[in-house]
Amino acid sequence: MKQMRPEITIRDELAADIGAIHDVTAAAFETMAFSSHTEQYIVAGLRTAEALTLSLVAECDGRVVGHIAFSPVTISDGSQGWYGLGPVSVLPGYQRQGIGKALVKEGLVRLERMGARGCCLVGHPDYYRKFGFRHVPELVYEGAPPEYFFVFPFGDQLPQGNVTFHEAFLADQPSGDSV
């Protein structure tokens, strides 16, 4: 029996979604061995620092079931307009139904419309290559093995240097956001 895909709406987060985003993010990473289980605090830290450039939710039947965050990154050569993707979260019961994929695709479209030069992330190689993310020797992120660091340029110009994600990615506890 083929599983039916739920009807999903991708939209900007609203203030009323903050608690649901926290819960979705915590639940999505709860059983993942590679996770430090701080992803919900990263999102809260980005929001508190006003560094959450783009925050989208996936909604199904009026319920937030997924979330994706984009925030500015710093590149040592001074290049501007580059963003980090992450975390991306989908409730466990809704995973493997294309919701994460829809969030990533919509987020990249919106970033490009905003005039972004590119996007980078630390993630699973098999998953993110499907979207066109790739390794480039010109950009380095020292916080993870190189095979997990990917970039998606929105043009031919590639910066050169070290990438630094927002300090909220170092979160290990709540940042003061109420949930």
C-alpha positions in Angstrom: 0.0 0.0 0.0 1.4 3.3 -1.1 1.6 6.0 1.6 -0.3 9.2 0.7 1.7 12.4 1.0 0.1 14.9 3.3 -1.0 18.3 1.9 1.8 20.7 3.1 2.0 24.5 3.1 5.4 26.2 3.3 5.2 29.7 4.9 7.2 32.2 6.9 7.2 31.6 10.6 4.9 33.6 12.8 5.4 34.6 16.4 2.7 32.1 17.3 4.9 29.3 15.8 7.9 29.7 18.1 6.9 27.0 20.6 5.9 24.6 17.9 9.3 25.2 16.1 11.1 24.4 19.3 9.1 21.2 19.8 9.5 20.1 16.2 13.2 20.7 16.2 13.8 18.9 19.5 11.7 15.9 18.4 13.4 15.7 14.9 16.9 15.4 16.4 16.0 13.4 19.6 17.1 10.0 18.3 19.9 11.1 15.9 23.2 9.8 17.0 25.2 12.6 15.3 23.3 15.3 17.0 24.3 17.2 20.2 20.5 17.7 20.8 20.9 21.5 20.9 19.3 22.3 17.5 16.3 23.9 19.1 18.6 26.2 21.1 20.4 27.1 17.9 17.2 28.3 16.3 16.2 30.2 19.5 19.7 31.8 19.6 19.5 32.9 16.0 16.1 34.4 16.6 17.2 36.2 19.8 20.3 37.6 18.0 18.0 38.7 15.1 20.2 36.6 12.8 17.3 34.3 11.6 17.3 35.7 8.1 14.8 33.2 6.8 12.7 31.0 8.9 10.1 28.8 7.2 7.6 26.3 8.6 5.9 23.3 6.9 2.3 23.1 8.0 -0.1 20.2 7.6 -3.7 20.4 8.7 -3.0 23.6 10.7 0.0 22.0 12.6 3.6 22.9 12.2 5.4 19.7 11.2 8.7 21.1 9.8 11.0 24.0 10.0 14.1 25.4 8.3 16.4 28.2 9.3 18.9 30.3 7.3 21.3 32.8 8.8 24.3 34.8 7.6 27.7 33.3 7.6 31.1 35.1 7.7 33.7 34.3 5.1 37.3 35.3 5.9 37.8 37.0 2.5 35.0 39.5 3.4 32.5 38.2 0.9 28.9 39.2 1.7 25.6 37.6 0.9 26.3 34.1 2.0 24.0 32.1 4.3 24.1 29.0 6.4 21.2 26.5 6.1 20.2 24.8 9.3 18.9 23.3 11.2 16.2 21.7 9.1 13.7 19.7 11.1 10.7 17.5 10.4 8.6 15.7 13.0 9.5 12.0 13.1 6.1 10.9 12.0 6.3 13.1 8.9 9.8 12.3 7.8 10.6 10.6 4.5 7.5 12.3 2.9 9.3 15.1 1.0 8.7 17.8 3.6 12.4 18.5 4.3 13.0 18.5 0.6 10.2 21.0 0.1 11.6 23.2 2.9 15.1 23.2 1.4 14.0 23.9 -2.1 11.7 26.8 -1.1 14.3 28.2 1.2 16.9 28.3 -1.6 14.4 29.9 -4.0 13.7 32.6 -1.4 17.3 33.2 -0.6 18.2 33.7 -4.3 15.2 36.1 -4.6 16.6 38.1 -1.7 19.9 38.6 -3.6 21.9 36.0 -1.7 25.2 35.0 -3.3 25.1 31.4 -2.0 24.4 29.0 0.8 26.5 26.6 2.8 25.8 23.9 5.3 27.1 20.9 7.3 25.0 17.9 6.5 24.7 14.4 5.1 26.5 14.0 1.7 23.8 11.7 0.1 21.0 14.1 1.1 22.3 17.5 0.2 24.0 16.6 -3.1 20.5 16.0 -4.5 19.8 19.7 -4.3 23.0 20.7 -6.1 25.1 21.4 -2.9 28.8 20.4 -3.5 32.3 20.5 -2.1 34.5 23.4 -3.2 38.1 23.6 -2.2 37.9 27.4 -2.1 35.7 27.4 1.0 36.6 25.7 4.2 34.7 25.1 7.4 36.9 23.9 10.2 34.0 22.7 12.5 33.3 19.5 10.7 35.0 16.9 8.4 35.3 18.3 4.9 33.1 15.6 3.4 30.1 17.1 5.4 30.6 20.7 4.3 28.7 21.8 1.2 28.0 25.0 -0.7 25.4 26.1 -3.2 26.4 29.2 -5.1 23.8 31.3 -6.9 26.2 32.2 -9.6 29.7 31.6 -10.9 31.5 33.7 -8.2 32.9 31.7 -5.4 34.5 33.3 -2.3 37.7 31.9 -0.9 38.5 31.3 2.7 37.1 30.0 6.0 33.4 30.0 6.7 32.1 30.8 10.2 28.5 30.2 11.2 26.7 32.4 13.7 27.8 32.0 17.3 24.3 30.6 18.0 25.5 27.3 16.5 27.6 26.9 19.6 24.5 26.8 21.7 24.3 24.2 24.5 21.4 25.6 26.4 18.4 28.0 26.0 19.1 31.5 24.9 16.3 33.1 26.7 13.6 32.6 24.1 10.4 31.6 25.7 8.6 28.6 24.3 
